[in-house]
Amino acid sequence: MTTSGGPPTVETIAARAGVSIASVSRVLNGHGARPNTVRRVEQAAAELGYVPNGVARSLKGGRTRQLTFAMPDVGNPAYVSMVRQIQTVTKPLGYRLLLHSTDAVAEDELAVVRSLADRTSDGLILCPIRVTDAHLEVLARAARPVVVIGSLPDAAAVDSVRADSVTGTLLAVRHLMERGRRRIAFINGPSDTVPGRNRRIGYETALCEAGLVPDPALTVTTDFGIEAGALAAHRLLDAHPGIDAVFCANDQLALGAAHAAHDRDLRIPDDLAVVGMDDSELARAGHPALTSVDLGSAERGGIAARMLVARLDGGRHEVRCETVAPRLVVRESTTGARSRSAGAGVAVGVS
């Protein structure tokens, strides 16, 4: 460590290494020097406790090489899949990924967008589950590029990638009816969110297609989560013991519903078929493994990352909006038979 009491400087490192200040500057900024000079400078810097100021350096060059991913729930497996794929795209390009959990609080989401003006991140991938006028206003004025994973109005001047959860829900409910189920309950997330609204539309549309009248008493809205799913399933089964299937708005809710069925000694799928959404690791790890709608979480993360990198690379293209098609992955919770591929399931696409 330096004996002067202050932080090490280029001058003190040069004195310790016995080289010029210019040589120290070249080495510390990665501009190259003779191997012996590099070794002496690095040794002196380590002995003096020198820590490079990466933020100051990046601000000087206009780039931080950091990106931010803001999601509602860092513990949700769907967002974990997105993180992995975002990093697959951005890490080889030298970007670090900062994770921020907003808890689906609008003010927190808006604050993350506004914080781009602080130049601590080169760009943002944002996953809002509610989109307000305030979101659109802040996004339009964002200081750095933003890509939204979610549904935005067509006129929004922001790149986005969305899931088609209306069609995904149609696939799930149609599958249950093809298996002979007619009393199909629905455990949805908060109804004031974009996912909650779209899943409700899909559920009611599928019932109407089959000539069934949607019964509001068979729908429960709750928070996303395993415990919430269990409580909602118990509530439904107490009030409507004739239910023979339940569609859940995500895999966490579906796993909770399966736990409730086991608590009541109901056999899955003989007594109660269960379908989830997201096709996360929870669906594959459940017992029985859950039939689930794959909304392409990883694919959406990858597309969003490539959109953001394209903006950062200076390509001024038109605003892009891509939609990832859903597919139904059929497993034991609706068929009762384990797939030959160790529960991997059989994928059913959109016809």
C-alpha positions as CSV (number, residue, x, y, z in Angstrom):
1,M,0.0,0.0,0.0
2,T,1.1,3.6,-0.5
3,T,2.9,5.1,2.5
4,S,1.7,8.7,1.9
5,G,-1.7,8.0,3.2
6,G,-3.4,9.0,0.0
7,P,-4.6,6.8,-2.9
8,P,-1.9,5.7,-5.4
9,T,-1.6,7.8,-8.5
10,V,0.0,7.5,-11.9
11,E,3.0,9.4,-10.5
12,T,3.5,7.1,-7.5
13,I,3.1,4.0,-9.6
14,A,5.7,5.3,-12.1
15,A,8.1,6.1,-9.2
16,R,7.7,2.6,-7.7
17,A,8.1,0.9,-11.1
18,G,10.9,3.0,-12.3
19,V,9.3,3.9,-15.6
20,S,7.8,7.0,-17.1
21,I,4.4,8.4,-16.3
22,A,3.5,7.9,-20.0
23,S,4.4,4.2,-19.8
24,V,2.1,3.8,-16.7
25,S,-0.7,5.5,-18.5
26,R,-0.4,3.3,-21.5
27,V,-0.4,0.1,-19.4
28,L,-3.3,1.1,-17.2
29,N,-5.4,2.1,-20.2
30,G,-4.7,-1.1,-22.0
31,H,-2.8,0.5,-24.9
32,G,0.2,-1.9,-24.7
33,A,3.8,-1.6,-23.8
34,R,6.9,-3.8,-23.7
35,P,6.3,-7.0,-21.6
36,N,8.9,-6.0,-19.0
37,T,7.3,-2.6,-18.6
38,V,3.8,-4.1,-18.3
39,R,5.0,-6.5,-15.6
40,R,6.8,-3.8,-13.6
41,V,3.7,-1.4,-13.8
42,E,1.3,-4.1,-12.8
43,Q,3.5,-5.2,-9.9
44,A,3.9,-1.6,-8.6
45,A,0.1,-1.0,-9.0
46,A,-0.7,-4.1,-7.0
47,E,1.8,-3.2,-4.2
48,L,0.4,0.3,-3.9
49,G,-3.2,-1.0,-3.9
50,Y,-4.2,0.7,-7.1
51,V,-7.9,0.1,-8.1
52,P,-8.8,1.4,-11.6
53,N,-11.8,3.7,-11.7
54,G,-13.8,1.9,-14.3
55,V,-16.8,4.3,-14.0
56,A,-14.6,7.4,-14.7
57,R,-12.9,5.7,-17.6
58,S,-16.2,4.6,-19.2
59,L,-17.7,8.1,-18.8
60,K,-14.7,9.5,-20.5
61,G,-15.3,7.2,-23.4
62,G,-19.1,7.6,-23.4
63,R,-19.8,3.9,-22.6
64,T,-20.1,2.0,-19.4
65,R,-20.2,-1.4,-21.0
66,Q,-23.1,-2.1,-18.6
67,L,-26.7,-2.9,-19.4
68,T,-29.6,-3.1,-17.0
69,F,-32.4,-5.6,-16.9
70,A,-35.4,-4.6,-14.8
71,M,-38.0,-7.2,-14.1
72,P,-41.0,-7.6,-11.7
73,D,-39.7,-10.6,-9.8
74,V,-36.1,-11.8,-9.7
75,G,-37.3,-15.1,-8.3
76,N,-39.7,-16.0,-11.1
77,P,-38.1,-18.7,-13.3
78,A,-39.4,-17.1,-16.5
79,Y,-37.2,-14.0,-15.8
80,V,-34.3,-16.2,-14.9
81,S,-34.6,-17.8,-18.4
82,M,-34.5,-14.3,-19.9
83,V,-31.4,-13.3,-17.9
84,R,-29.5,-16.3,-19.1
85,Q,-30.3,-15.6,-22.7
86,I,-29.6,-11.9,-22.5
87,Q,-26.2,-12.7,-21.1
88,T,-25.6,-15.3,-23.9
89,V,-26.0,-12.4,-26.3
90,T,-24.3,-9.5,-24.4
91,K,-21.5,-11.1,-22.4
92,P,-19.4,-12.1,-25.4
93,L,-19.6,-8.4,-26.5
94,G,-18.1,-7.2,-23.3
95,Y,-21.2,-6.0,-21.5
96,R,-21.9,-6.6,-17.8
97,L,-25.6,-7.1,-16.9
98,L,-27.1,-5.3,-13.9
99,L,-30.3,-6.9,-12.5
100,H,-33.0,-4.8,-10.9
101,S,-36.2,-6.2,-9.4
102,T,-39.1,-3.6,-9.5
103,D,-41.7,-5.7,-7.7
104,A,-44.0,-4.6,-10.5
105,V,-44.2,-1.1,-8.9
106,A,-44.8,1.5,-11.6
107,E,-42.8,4.2,-9.8
108,D,-39.8,1.9,-9.5
109,E,-40.0,1.1,-13.3
110,L,-40.2,4.8,-14.2
111,A,-37.3,5.6,-11.9
112,V,-35.1,2.9,-13.6
113,V,-35.8,4.5,-17.0
114,R,-35.1,8.0,-15.7
115,S,-31.8,6.8,-14.1
116,L,-30.4,6.2,-17.6
117,A,-29.7,10.0,-17.6
118,D,-27.0,9.3,-14.9
119,R,-25.0,7.4,-17.5
120,T,-24.3,4.4,-15.2
121,S,-25.8,2.1,-17.8
122,D,-25.6,2.1,-21.6
123,G,-29.1,0.7,-22.1
124,L,-32.1,-0.9,-20.5
125,I,-34.3,-4.0,-21.0
126,L,-37.6,-3.4,-19.1
127,C,-40.4,-5.8,-18.3
128,P,-43.4,-3.9,-17.1
129,I,-46.6,-5.8,-16.4
130,R,-48.7,-2.7,-16.3
131,V,-48.2,0.0,-19.0
132,T,-49.5,3.5,-18.2
133,D,-49.4,6.8,-19.9
134,A,-46.6,7.7,-17.6
135,H,-44.6,4.7,-18.9
136,L,-45.0,5.9,-22.5
137,E,-44.0,9.4,-21.6
138,V,-40.9,8.4,-19.8
139,L,-39.9,5.8,-22.4
140,A,-40.2,8.4,-25.2
141,R,-37.8,10.7,-23.3
142,A,-35.3,8.0,-22.2
143,A,-31.7,9.2,-22.3
144,R,-30.4,5.9,-23.5
145,P,-31.8,3.0,-25.6
146,V,-34.6,1.0,-24.0
147,V,-36.2,-2.3,-25.2
148,V,-39.5,-3.4,-23.6
149,I,-40.3,-7.1,-23.1
150,G,-44.1,-6.8,-23.0
151,S,-47.0,-5.4,-24.9
152,L,-47.0,-1.7,-25.9
153,P,-49.5,0.4,-27.9
154,D,-48.7,0.3,-31.6
155,A,-47.8,3.9,-31.7
156,A,-45.1,3.6,-28.9
157,A,-41.7,4.7,-30.2
158,V,-39.9,2.0,-28.4
159,D,-38.5,-1.4,-29.5
160,S,-40.3,-4.3,-28.0
161,V,-40.8,-8.0,-28.0
162,R,-44.0,-9.6,-26.7
163,A,-45.6,-12.9,-25.9
164,D,-48.9,-14.0,-27.4
165,S,-50.5,-15.1,-24.2
166,V,-54.0,-14.9,-25.6
167,T,-53.2,-17.6,-28.1
168,G,-51.2,-19.5,-25.5
169,T,-54.2,-19.6,-23.2
170,L,-56.4,-20.7,-26.1
171,L,-54.0,-23.6,-26.7
172,A,-54.2,-24.6,-23.0
173,V,-58.0,-24.5,-22.6
174,R,-58.6,-26.2,-25.9
175,H,-56.2,-29.0,-24.8
176,L,-58.2,-29.5,-21.6
177,M,-61.5,-29.7,-23.5
178,E,-60.0,-32.2,-25.9
179,R,-59.2,-34.3,-22.9
180,G,-62.9,-34.2,-22.0
181,R,-62.7,-31.5,-19.3
182,R,-65.7,-29.2,-19.1
183,R,-65.6,-27.6,-15.6
184,I,-62.4,-25.7,-16.2
185,A,-61.4,-23.2,-13.5
186,F,-59.0,-20.4,-14.0
187,I,-56.4,-19.0,-11.5
188,N,-55.2,-15.7,-12.9
189,G,-52.7,-13.1,-11.8
190,P,-53.8,-9.5,-11.1
191,S,-56.5,-8.5,-13.6
192,D,-55.2,-5.0,-14.0
193,T,-51.9,-6.2,-15.6
194,V,-51.4,-6.8,-19.3
195,P,-50.7,-10.6,-18.8
196,G,-53.7,-10.9,-16.5
197,R,-56.0,-9.2,-19.0
198,N,-54.7,-11.2,-22.0
199,R,-55.0,-14.6,-20.2
200,R,-58.6,-13.8,-19.2
201,I,-59.4,-13.0,-22.9
202,G,-57.9,-16.2,-24.0
203,Y,-59.7,-18.3,-21.4
204,E,-63.1,-16.8,-22.1
205,T,-62.7,-17.0,-25.8
206,A,-61.8,-20.7,-25.7
207,L,-64.9,-21.5,-23.6
208,C,-67.1,-19.5,-26.0
209,E,-65.7,-21.3,-29.0
210,A,-66.8,-24.6,-27.4
211,G,-70.3,-23.3,-26.7
212,L,-69.7,-22.9,-23.0
213,V,-70.7,-19.8,-21.0
214,P,-67.8,-18.5,-18.9
215,D,-68.7,-18.6,-15.2
216,P,-67.1,-15.8,-13.2
217,A,-67.3,-17.9,-10.1
218,L,-64.7,-20.3,-11.6
219,T,-62.1,-17.5,-11.9
220,V,-59.9,-16.4,-9.1
221,T,-57.5,-13.5,-9.4
222,T,-54.5,-13.4,-7.0
223,D,-50.8,-12.6,-6.8
224,F,-48.4,-14.7,-8.8
225,G,-46.8,-17.3,-6.5
226,I,-46.9,-20.9,-5.3
227,E,-48.7,-20.2,-2.0
228,A,-51.2,-17.9,-3.8
229,G,-51.9,-20.7,-6.3
230,A,-52.6,-23.2,-3.5
231,L,-54.9,-20.9,-1.6
232,A,-56.8,-20.1,-4.8
233,A,-57.2,-23.7,-5.7
234,H,-58.5,-24.6,-2.2
235,R,-61.0,-21.7,-2.5
236,L,-62.2,-23.0,-5.9
237,L,-62.5,-26.6,-4.8
238,D,-64.3,-25.7,-1.6
239,A,-66.9,-23.8,-3.5
240,H,-67.1,-25.9,-6.7
241,P,-66.2,-29.6,-6.0
242,G,-67.2,-30.5,-9.5
243,I,-64.2,-28.8,-11.1
244,D,-62.3,-31.2,-13.2
245,A,-59.5,-29.0,-14.5
246,V,-57.7,-25.8,-13.6
247,F,-55.7,-23.5,-15.9
248,C,-53.2,-21.3,-14.1
249,A,-51.6,-18.0,-15.4
250,N,-48.1,-19.2,-14.6
251,D,-46.2,-22.2,-13.4
252,Q,-45.9,-21.0,-9.9
253,L,-49.7,-20.8,-9.5
254,A,-50.0,-24.2,-11.2
255,L,-47.5,-25.8,-8.8
256,G,-49.5,-24.3,-5.9
257,A,-52.7,-25.7,-7.4
258,A,-51.1,-29.2,-7.6
259,H,-50.1,-28.9,-4.0
260,A,-53.7,-28.1,-3.0
261,A,-54.9,-31.1,-5.0
262,H,-52.4,-33.4,-3.2
263,D,-53.5,-32.0,0.2
264,R,-57.1,-33.0,-0.7
265,D,-56.1,-36.5,-1.9
266,L,-57.1,-35.6,-5.4
267,R,-55.3,-37.5,-8.2
268,I,-53.7,-35.5,-11.0
269,P,-54.9,-35.7,-13.7
270,D,-57.6,-38.3,-13.0
271,D,-59.5,-36.1,-10.6
272,L,-58.1,-32.7,-11.6
273,A,-56.0,-31.8,-14.6
274,V,-53.6,-28.9,-14.1
275,V,-52.0,-26.6,-16.8
276,G,-49.5,-23.8,-16.2
277,M,-47.9,-21.2,-18.3
278,D,-44.3,-20.2,-19.0
279,D,-42.9,-23.8,-19.3
280,S,-40.3,-23.0,-16.6
281,E,-38.1,-25.3,-14.7
282,L,-40.9,-25.6,-12.1
283,A,-43.1,-27.3,-14.8
284,R,-40.5,-29.9,-15.6
285,A,-39.5,-30.5,-12.0
286,G,-43.1,-31.0,-10.7
287,H,-44.5,-34.4,-9.7
288,P,-46.4,-35.0,-11.9
289,A,-44.6,-32.9,-14.4
290,L,-46.9,-30.0,-15.5
291,T,-48.4,-29.4,-18.9
292,S,-47.5,-25.8,-19.6
293,V,-47.6,-23.1,-22.3
294,D,-44.2,-22.1,-23.4
295,L,-44.3,-18.3,-24.0
296,G,-40.7,-18.2,-25.2
297,S,-39.2,-16.5,-22.2
298,A,-35.6,-17.2,-23.2
299,E,-36.3,-16.4,-26.9
300,R,-37.8,-13.0,-25.9
301,G,-34.8,-12.3,-23.8
302,G,-32.4,-13.0,-26.7
303,I,-34.4,-10.9,-29.1
304,A,-34.6,-8.0,-26.7
305,A,-30.8,-8.2,-26.2
306,R,-30.1,-8.2,-29.9
307,M,-32.5,-5.2,-30.4
308,L,-30.7,-3.3,-27.7
309,V,-27.2,-4.0,-29.0
310,A,-28.3,-2.9,-32.5
311,R,-29.4,0.4,-31.0
312,L,-26.1,0.8,-29.1
313,D,-24.1,0.0,-32.3
314,G,-25.6,3.1,-33.9
315,G,-28.1,1.5,-36.3
316,R,-31.0,3.9,-36.6
317,H,-33.6,1.5,-37.7
318,E,-37.4,1.8,-37.5
319,V,-39.0,0.9,-34.2
320,R,-39.3,-2.9,-34.1
321,C,-42.0,-5.0,-32.4
322,E,-41.7,-8.8,-32.5
323,T,-44.1,-11.4,-31.2
324,V,-43.0,-14.8,-30.1
325,A,-45.5,-17.6,-30.9
326,P,-46.5,-19.8,-28.0
327,R,-46.5,-23.6,-27.9
328,L,-48.2,-26.0,-25.6
329,V,-45.9,-28.6,-23.9
330,V,-48.0,-31.6,-22.9
331,R,-46.9,-33.6,-19.8
332,E,-48.3,-35.8,-17.1
333,S,-50.6,-33.3,-15.3
334,T,-53.1,-33.6,-18.2
335,T,-52.3,-37.0,-19.8
336,G,-51.3,-39.2,-16.8
337,A,-48.5,-40.8,-18.9
338,R,-44.9,-39.9,-18.7
339,S,-43.3,-38.8,-21.9
340,R,-40.7,-41.2,-23.4
341,S,-38.2,-38.3,-23.3
342,A,-38.0,-38.3,-19.5
343,G,-40.9,-35.9,-19.0
344,A,-39.7,-33.5,-21.6
345,G,-43.2,-33.3,-23.0
346,V,-44.7,-33.1,-26.4
347,A,-44.8,-29.6,-28.0
348,V,-48.0,-28.5,-29.8
349,G,-47.6,-25.3,-31.8
350,V,-50.1,-22.8,-33.1
351,S,-52.1,-24.2,-36.0
